[in-house]
């Protein structure tokens, strides 16, 4: 069976958070490299969630880490073209 595998980037977070966005950036570079090495499609959704300070846009999160309804709407917009035939 032939299938295409999609790998998504990790989303940014908002301060204050125990997670550092610079570490997320490094992880996303590694994930993208692995996706390319294994013939997967890498989807950069991270960029669509960034504000001018390189953090998750405040209007897309309820606590700086988890998405709210607006955040999920952006996520859907970012992957919709990949999952629709």
C-alpha positions as a Python dict, from the first residue, in 0.01 Angstrom:
ca = {
    (1, 'X'): (0, 0, 0),
    (2, 'X'): (131, 344, -94),
    (3, 'X'): (68, 632, 137),
    (4, 'X'): (213, 973, 205),
    (5, 'X'): (325, 1057, 558),
    (6, 'X'): (289, 1413, 685),
    (7, 'X'): (496, 1547, 973),
    (8, 'X'): (405, 1875, 1138),
    (9, 'X'): (631, 2118, 1316),
    (10, 'X'): (604, 2184, 1689),
    (11, 'X'): (409, 2498, 1776),
    (12, 'X'): (570, 2792, 1954),
    (13, 'X'): (481, 2880, 2314),
    (14, 'X'): (420, 3207, 2494),
    (15, 'X'): (602, 3350, 2795),
    (16, 'X'): (593, 3252, 3073),
    (17, 'X'): (659, 2890, 2989),
    (18, 'X'): (909, 2631, 3101),
    (19, 'X'): (967, 2555, 2734),
    (20, 'X'): (1203, 2776, 2538),
    (21, 'X'): (1111, 2871, 2181),
    (22, 'X'): (1474, 2849, 2073),
    (23, 'X'): (1469, 2480, 2169),
    (24, 'X'): (1149, 2435, 1970),
    (25, 'X'): (1320, 2596, 1669),
    (26, 'X'): (1608, 2348, 1696),
    (27, 'X'): (1366, 2056, 1734),
    (28, 'X'): (1174, 2170, 1425),
    (29, 'X'): (1496, 2180, 1222),
    (30, 'X'): (1572, 1823, 1329),
    (31, 'X'): (1215, 1710, 1257),
    (32, 'X'): (1223, 1870, 912),
    (33, 'X'): (1556, 1700, 834),
    (34, 'X'): (1424, 1362, 943),
    (35, 'X'): (1105, 1408, 743),
    (36, 'X'): (1312, 1487, 434),
    (37, 'X'): (1550, 1196, 496),
    (38, 'X'): (1260, 951, 518),
    (39, 'X'): (1060, 1094, 229),
    (40, 'X'): (785, 1246, 442),
    (41, 'X'): (609, 1575, 378),
    (42, 'X'): (710, 1833, 640),
    (43, 'X'): (441, 2090, 720),
    (44, 'X'): (565, 2408, 887),
    (45, 'X'): (265, 2521, 1090),
    (46, 'X'): (494, 2686, 1348),
    (47, 'X'): (541, 3003, 1144),
    (48, 'X'): (167, 3072, 1115),
    (49, 'X'): (141, 3093, 1496),
    (50, 'X'): (426, 3339, 1556),
    (51, 'X'): (383, 3696, 1672),
    (52, 'X'): (634, 3978, 1619),
    (53, 'X'): (834, 3859, 1922),
    (54, 'X'): (870, 3501, 1801),
    (55, 'X'): (613, 3367, 2047),
    (56, 'X'): (273, 3210, 1995),
    (57, 'X'): (17, 3478, 1916),
    (58, 'X'): (-177, 3558, 2231),
    (59, 'X'): (-511, 3539, 2052),
    (60, 'X'): (-445, 3175, 1952),
    (61, 'X'): (-382, 3029, 2297),
    (62, 'X'): (-564, 2996, 2625),
    (63, 'X'): (-257, 2959, 2846),
    (64, 'X'): (50, 3016, 2630),
    (65, 'X'): (85, 2649, 2539),
    (66, 'X'): (-254, 2503, 2447),
    (67, 'X'): (-458, 2629, 2155),
    (68, 'X'): (-795, 2795, 2191),
    (69, 'X'): (-1073, 2787, 1932),
    (70, 'X'): (-897, 3051, 1718),
    (71, 'X'): (-573, 2855, 1735),
    (72, 'X'): (-740, 2536, 1615),
    (73, 'X'): (-895, 2730, 1327),
    (74, 'X'): (-547, 2843, 1218),
    (75, 'X'): (-418, 2486, 1251),
    (76, 'X'): (-698, 2359, 1028),
    (77, 'X'): (-620, 2628, 769),
    (78, 'X'): (-255, 2524, 766),
    (79, 'X'): (-313, 2151, 709),
    (80, 'X'): (-637, 2154, 515),
    (81, 'X'): (-477, 2152, 171),
    (82, 'X'): (-267, 1848, 269),
    (83, 'X'): (-558, 1634, 390),
    (84, 'X'): (-815, 1721, 126),
    (85, 'X'): (-821, 1518, -196),
}
